[in-house]
Amino acid sequence: MTITKVNSMTTEPGYTFVSVSTPKPGRLDDLIRITRRPSEQMDGKVAGLIARQVSVDRDRNTVVVWVTLDSKASLYDYLATAEGKDDHGENDDMSDIIETFSMYDLEPISGRLPA
């Protein structure tokens, strides 16, 4: 596992989450917008955030989000705050946009992140 510097501290990836979402018909661009926001808002606020990416597969009408942190606690401690809940969109009703949603909690065992 590659060790990455974050905020001038050496940090080893310890937790990754991946979500895979599909939108309701005609709502792909809206899904992209709402799935981008949480990790963009965390960037610079969550000290343990190592890497993030939001990608779209237009042919499969799917958005994939992955975020790697130093620990699961870094994410969940942030989400427990009022700011974290707001940044995550917990108060937003997204049922008119999201058709399917799957989330995976992963433990990194191999990989390379930019130093």
C-alpha positions as a Markdown table, in Angstrom:
| # | Residue | x | y | z |
|---|---|---|---|---|
| 1 | Met | 0.0 | 0.0 | 0.0 |
| 2 | Thr | 1.4 | 3.4 | -0.9 |
| 3 | Ile | 1.6 | 5.9 | 1.9 |
| 4 | Thr | 0.3 | 9.4 | 0.9 |
| 5 | Lys | 0.9 | 12.8 | 2.4 |
| 6 | Val | -2.2 | 14.7 | 3.4 |
| 7 | Asn | -2.0 | 18.1 | 5.1 |
| 8 | Ser | 1.8 | 17.5 | 5.6 |
| 9 | Met | 1.0 | 14.4 | 7.7 |
| 10 | Thr | 1.8 | 10.9 | 6.4 |
| 11 | Thr | -1.4 | 9.0 | 6.0 |
| 12 | Glu | -2.1 | 5.4 | 5.0 |
| 13 | Pro | -5.4 | 4.5 | 3.3 |
| 14 | Gly | -7.6 | 2.6 | 5.8 |
| 15 | Tyr | -11.1 | 3.0 | 4.4 |
| 16 | Thr | -12.8 | 3.4 | 1.0 |
| 17 | Phe | -16.4 | 3.7 | 0.1 |
| 18 | Val | -17.8 | 3.2 | -3.3 |
| 19 | Ser | -21.3 | 4.0 | -4.4 |
| 20 | Val | -23.0 | 3.1 | -7.6 |
| 21 | Ser | -26.2 | 5.0 | -8.6 |
| 22 | Thr | -28.6 | 5.1 | -11.5 |
| 23 | Pro | -31.0 | 7.9 | -12.1 |
| 24 | Lys | -34.7 | 7.9 | -13.0 |
| 25 | Pro | -35.3 | 8.5 | -16.7 |
| 26 | Gly | -33.9 | 11.8 | -18.0 |
| 27 | Arg | -32.2 | 12.6 | -14.6 |
| 28 | Leu | -28.6 | 11.6 | -15.2 |
| 29 | Asp | -27.2 | 15.2 | -15.1 |
| 30 | Asp | -29.1 | 15.8 | -11.9 |
| 31 | Leu | -27.7 | 12.6 | -10.4 |
| 32 | Ile | -24.2 | 13.7 | -11.4 |
| 33 | Arg | -24.7 | 17.1 | -9.7 |
| 34 | Ile | -26.0 | 15.6 | -6.4 |
| 35 | Thr | -23.4 | 12.8 | -6.2 |
| 36 | Arg | -20.5 | 15.3 | -6.8 |
| 37 | Arg | -21.4 | 17.6 | -4.0 |
| 38 | Pro | -20.7 | 15.6 | -0.8 |
| 39 | Ser | -17.1 | 14.6 | -1.6 |
| 40 | Glu | -16.4 | 18.1 | -3.1 |
| 41 | Gln | -17.6 | 19.6 | 0.2 |
| 42 | Met | -15.5 | 17.2 | 2.2 |
| 43 | Asp | -12.3 | 18.2 | 0.3 |
| 44 | Gly | -10.3 | 20.4 | 2.6 |
| 45 | Lys | -12.6 | 19.9 | 5.6 |
| 46 | Val | -12.0 | 16.2 | 6.4 |
| 47 | Ala | -8.4 | 15.8 | 7.5 |
| 48 | Gly | -8.4 | 12.1 | 6.7 |
| 49 | Leu | -9.6 | 12.5 | 3.1 |
| 50 | Ile | -6.9 | 11.1 | 0.8 |
| 51 | Ala | -8.6 | 10.7 | -2.6 |
| 52 | Arg | -12.0 | 11.1 | -4.2 |
| 53 | Gln | -13.5 | 10.6 | -7.6 |
| 54 | Val | -16.9 | 10.9 | -9.2 |
| 55 | Ser | -17.3 | 9.2 | -12.6 |
| 56 | Val | -20.1 | 8.8 | -15.0 |
| 57 | Asp | -20.8 | 6.0 | -17.5 |
| 58 | Arg | -23.3 | 7.5 | -19.8 |
| 59 | Asp | -23.8 | 4.3 | -21.8 |
| 60 | Arg | -24.8 | 2.5 | -18.6 |
| 61 | Asn | -26.7 | 5.5 | -17.1 |
| 62 | Thr | -24.6 | 5.1 | -14.0 |
| 63 | Val | -22.6 | 7.3 | -11.6 |
| 64 | Val | -19.8 | 5.8 | -9.5 |
| 65 | Val | -18.3 | 7.6 | -6.5 |
| 66 | Trp | -15.3 | 6.5 | -4.6 |
| 67 | Val | -13.6 | 8.1 | -1.6 |
| 68 | Thr | -10.5 | 6.9 | 0.3 |
| 69 | Leu | -9.8 | 8.1 | 3.8 |
| 70 | Asp | -7.3 | 7.2 | 6.5 |
| 71 | Ser | -10.2 | 5.6 | 8.6 |
| 72 | Lys | -13.9 | 5.1 | 8.5 |
| 73 | Ala | -14.1 | 7.2 | 11.7 |
| 74 | Ser | -12.8 | 10.3 | 9.7 |
| 75 | Leu | -15.9 | 10.1 | 7.5 |
| 76 | Tyr | -18.5 | 9.2 | 10.1 |
| 77 | Asp | -17.2 | 11.7 | 12.6 |
| 78 | Tyr | -17.6 | 14.4 | 10.0 |
| 79 | Leu | -21.1 | 13.2 | 8.9 |
| 80 | Ala | -22.2 | 13.3 | 12.6 |
| 81 | Thr | -21.7 | 17.1 | 12.6 |
| 82 | Ala | -24.4 | 19.6 | 11.4 |
| 83 | Glu | -22.0 | 20.8 | 8.7 |
| 84 | Gly | -21.3 | 17.2 | 7.6 |
| 85 | Lys | -25.0 | 16.4 | 7.4 |
| 86 | Asp | -25.7 | 19.5 | 5.4 |
| 87 | Asp | -22.8 | 18.9 | 3.0 |
| 88 | His | -23.9 | 15.3 | 2.5 |
| 89 | Gly | -27.4 | 16.4 | 1.6 |
| 90 | Glu | -29.2 | 14.5 | 4.3 |
| 91 | Asn | -32.0 | 17.0 | 4.4 |
| 92 | Asp | -32.6 | 16.9 | 0.7 |
| 93 | Asp | -35.2 | 14.7 | -0.9 |
| 94 | Met | -33.5 | 12.9 | -3.8 |
| 95 | Ser | -36.2 | 10.3 | -4.4 |
| 96 | Asp | -37.3 | 12.0 | -7.6 |
| 97 | Ile | -33.7 | 11.6 | -9.0 |
| 98 | Ile | -32.3 | 8.3 | -7.8 |
| 99 | Glu | -33.6 | 5.1 | -9.2 |
| 100 | Thr | -31.0 | 2.7 | -7.6 |
| 101 | Phe | -28.2 | 3.1 | -5.1 |
| 102 | Ser | -25.6 | 0.7 | -3.7 |
| 103 | Met | -22.8 | 1.5 | -1.3 |
| 104 | Tyr | -19.8 | -0.6 | -0.4 |
| 105 | Asp | -17.6 | -0.1 | 2.6 |
| 106 | Leu | -14.2 | -1.3 | 1.6 |
| 107 | Glu | -10.9 | -1.9 | 3.4 |
| 108 | Pro | -8.0 | -1.1 | 1.0 |
| 109 | Ile | -5.6 | -4.0 | 0.8 |
| 110 | Ser | -3.6 | -3.1 | -2.3 |
| 111 | Gly | -3.3 | 0.0 | -4.5 |
| 112 | Arg | -1.4 | 3.2 | -5.4 |
| 113 | Leu | -2.5 | 6.7 | -4.7 |
| 114 | Pro | -0.6 | 9.8 | -5.9 |
| 115 | Ala | 2.0 | 11.1 | -3.4 |
